[in-house]
Amino acid sequence: MDFYTQNSQNRPVRLCEKTRRFAFDSLNRKYGLDTLETMTVSPDDIENYQELSPVEKYDLKIKAIAEKAPIRICENEMISGAATLGLAIRHLVPATYKDESPSSSVSHLTVDFETVLKKGVNSIKNDALLSYERHKGTEKEEFLKSCLNCLDYFKIWHGRYLEALKELPQYKDNYNNLLRVPFEAPTSFFEAVQSLWFTFSFIRLCGNWPGIGRIDYLLGDFLKKDLEKGIITLDQAREILAHFFIKGCEWINGKFIGSGDAQHYQNIVLAGIDEEGREVTNEVTYLVLDILEELGISDFPTTVRLNKNTPQKLLRRVCEVMRFGGGILAVYNEDLIIPALVKAGYDEKEARKFANDGCWEVQIPGKTFFIYSPFDSLQILQQKTLGGYSAVLSFSDFEELYQSFVSDLQKKVEAIFLDKCKSFQNYGVPSKDWKWNRRSPCTVVSLFEQGCIEKGLSYHEGGPVYNVNSPHIGGLADTVNSLYAIKKLCFDEKKLGINELLEILKNNWEGYEDLRQYVKNRYVYYGNDNDEVDMIAARLLSDFADVCNSFNGKCGYDFFGGVSTFGRQLEWAPKRLACPNGKKKGEVLAANCSPTPNTDKEGATAIIRSYCKADLSKLTTGAALDLKLLPSNLEGEGGLEALAALLKSFVDLGGFFMQPDVLDASLLRKAQEDPDNYKTLSVRVSGWNARFVTLDKQWQDMVIDQAEH
């Protein structure tokens, strides 16, 4: 079967045969399997290695990576550089000394590629030299020396590629294109694409998983100038950019199960406005959409920033690509997100530059340390507020029950806050001179995060301009529906007392099937545009956001709330008790802000309306809505118009982030039965895409269930 399974016969052909063959090899695991041949490198035997500091050990490992990682030059490649060490695919620094365990690396960030493209890496080195001189003799000297060392090692790796390319006359253009970049600022579109890829490739060769961010914002001016000068054509630019995307498939190997083998956080953002309020959409925007459409590459989950003034041409193009499925495209509503960031304290120009963290949570690229702290609100409701169904409760009304739950929610967020305070030697108000405890070295990432070099502090130790810990509430729909069912059954209709209900739930509805069917079918739950239940969701999210914000300014992190599950509904299912809305113990329930499975009856527009009734601007880092659409509903011109209307509604109603995926459950079942013929079939899991056949059976069944309902 061809290298894209879904609707491949309908995809346009714009790229040359060599590029398409390169894509075929990469998508079919040729280079990912090659990467597994060399899992790690080791520093040479070092005298007194165990007596070295963690930073000194880290430097030796990065040096070994730069000097020893295999050089890969793919047949017909136009862009050079490759992350060729297998441990990097596992989110580890791929260098180990003897029997030492590998170190964990960094993800959930988008690094500062803008400086690389505008000024070159040498400008970063100049800043590091100045900071080193300024902090010499202090405790910051070691980190800044590490910055200078790692930049030297980056140069070594760059030199090895130049040597290899120089020996191959057929790659003369690659050699010439790599001579100056990324150390000097690029002067052409071709150099800019090479500079971006080579820097990205080195960062992840060292084990990190960075996002790429606003690729059209980064590259658009380079292409515009080259087109105006007649240096390049759009067709040539498309070929060059396609090689960037094809190279990004180099870690596909089909060997990992669980959440899939394409989860490397190399996310991309398109369109939207720039810091001056001008629309970014440019020729690069459309070239990216062309490439995603033709090659079906899912390894760069791409989110398009929409607003009320989004060009109609772009909106239609997004719909055309989205219709192919594979979960490749998602959408942000920047009309909501930018004011949300300003309300949270960001400068408006800074807020307009937002991208993601390599997943979908919002951050300012190249300036943000980000970590999220997920928890299951349904378990809090069941185990704490409702006493594990074993306590005798005496709530006089629904309001008292709700306030008790919010109090338990506050205790959970406070526990997250206190845990994160362990990162600091001091915390609390009014002191704001936060001092981070020492953490594992991560100099390669720190080089490309603004603030680190200037402060003399690593990415993990307060270096970036912004430091965010985001408590993420999970199980939203399940918690809301449970509260709503209790409200209706015990307080409004008074069919039974709350303690009677708890006894029934404790026994997993055994002997009360008629009542279970009543609560399942009589009540209209979240996701159906029912104000009564949707306002519980809106109130809960508002109260949760307020709880999170109450901890801002009390340690070195900002505590901005978010909503997610990221597939944890599988992990949480065995720990969940029976639900008041008729779900039995251990069922796999809702994802992110989406409805509880089998409870949405009114279609996609109703789901969006329920989601948008909350003030999502209070959830600063994000609130994701997953939306599954049937291919049959999007056929023809009418299907495109319907999808465009859906995206416009999402913006007009005040959505935050939406992940539509066009899924045919019957195709997924075929892939489950015959995985060898569907190796490249991609689905959207959460903030990432995964090749369906590399998900384990439990994950596959969850995706199929979501597609069927």
Steps between C-alpha positions, in 0.01 A plus 500: 500500500619855430667704772180678591203278551214745548354630171840481333346476155343844545809687616650748251850446363724806497838365614755330278547124493833511690339690786206262509737201508693659786171545684408137436827377654477727801133435573558127468755497782824474303677768703325431830617140492848620406499728807435202726827346383695747717316565823766697686858620502739519791766746606847349494627359825540801725720505807304579816174523301288437808661798672390740227202726551171420322559790260851378415365150434226644281752694294704186437186323381405777258857500370480125442171543314647771277814298426356149473136506390469339157485743209207424274460639150182369345474427131388814311459710815502877452531579873778348715527401863351205690428388855651152474512366858223270616478605864398849387175346374433397860530853641850431638841655451656238267841485666588270788818438690554131575203371704362843580127539437414748223375842602154625420476785251267795441170537317183713515671809368546691177851640479633829366542428131427865425838615629675224304336619178533872559850513652659153483636275773818706523293781652399257776867418555585869526231544764633195688854640497382832641294330770788266583733796557235673707438198724853360518588400854136449602288185525365582152838459333469123457171523310629774270819304433274208407316729256828585327604134495172382347519767232849374414364144481219619271774639275680163506185320387446761228858451380455125474205553265696744286783247470260221402314713244823630348597143409177452304486714184130434451435688826691814404187714547449358851863576586481858376166554669634378836830691497375813677194386688390464769793695646442802279159643414360347179479715189254290298195280549705189428757596766223588746333159465840330541582716804169424667529126435864469605443681830186300572679178409791566736269582790315173459814301422589590859175336613264795523159529338443865407208646314571708192229761531398755238681371195333740257582795724862382520550428129248719320716810447788292363275348236334830417834669431629210290182495293522874442863466386420204277747281692245224552161386377211378714545149363868501600412635844241226545759231423747648750240530774370150432845364583479672838178311572630172363814523711275549801368145454843354577397353837214288367582139582175323589666346804315684775148440620294679764435852375663448160835553332447851362478683832806725493337842560641659183180698455454786256277809506374681189340837425356752745626849570852617583607723788389810308156354431564419132380173349792257467346275232742485208626269228671274756163446668353362179811299414479323836135415435591374152766270645278366778223435249717323246725292724264439790787560743360497854823539697462877523160552664403838362269758654361792303436826684154622396327830568191680377703653217672181383526516118226296334763342274688368804186374671402303192850359461501389864170320445629329186800358687309423819249295300765237425511409870805376683456768764767712336327836545354658813392860562560775756266795550741788541211745552462335840856390572679832456270691741525203739879532507477876549256446788753260651767772497679466167578804287265510201780487243645200680158335516452538124807282443360199686567149377480168682719288725553224246157368587203742509545700821558868426830669578724780375754320277867515588432661838301252706568217741182294509381204699147379562360308796203282399241354736165324476215714634261203486706310755500807726121516479459127561770435759511830690173690469283187490719310747575204275125423521554369853440815707163625624444840336264777601501763226189713540494601136701481179682826575646357819617191310655716227683722748636194678635372168663836420663492844643154422615630163680787671680255729622308195636813330662606827670159521635554147625844603676366809659222296632749245635716783755225556675641193596808703725574792255770602142587418202691630383859506635769504843372391537470123872434487433136420801272507461169316657180625756342271352275234627266232705692240326592174740747342417425135138605554603793720704646212181553305276641774520875553591598853721202581830643375417850623419377853767230508231246588398183319158423358422288807619757752300811420691614193217566252308826498180320601469199729162329500357206689150422380264286708285311248156383597398171339173312484307825447191365324481196729516715814246750367260226390532329837421823684208566268355150548520537879334842477211368293453165672553594865417871530268603214291187444568355847472145367735379772734639763867550431602224741264259325663592170848449644405150614381418148820641349711310753346182359563612140127543424443130568123436526409852387521473122169682449627797699832490315322513166286785631800720585677403179211579270280751681757770566666711230870513582794725414561521126136542397458877540300462823548815706420333830793258487729720290488775760627255761798440270548874450481569872737217586762617251474857625539392863792273409677782315451730799648238732806463275549876470489537879846340513661741253779704655562254782794322337706528183231342282184654365207265565272524199224241470434274202275209403631171364508123526762416232370144493519458877136393500646156431733521799226640724224256401590216743505746793159652428182390674156479345366839394165659593428556128477124440858411409632188671822454690814497286351636177724710274344844505544849354808651337607859564193730475305251289171339607483174688482219240149421373342803670518751211191467284468834321807513277821698471350849521328417830830369641674826408217704653522310830879542508486871421256594776793506741725805520791315345718811516555419867674173403822674396698200377214336317181296494490243222189377324526176299247471219450187289343552158377244248656513151154457345387828656780696334470386141478743211465876504225479759730312734769767471247773571368311802850456642584867442179600679595276792841667532343846481255406775789385716658846466179702531382312810831540686677165470864459602650199320327234293635174357266378226578161350324340207475134590340194346468236769474221243840599358648495850365150558656383174832648613468324835451168324763555227767737641761426232284667237429810706841594640460872429134543596498793743250607766487795736540373856517824695769764448678260269433266210583133505524229242199295588669161478771605751239566770442209735163326487352698785585829332376373164169394651461841663558679167256270321239552771537878468462474122185290528329729747 
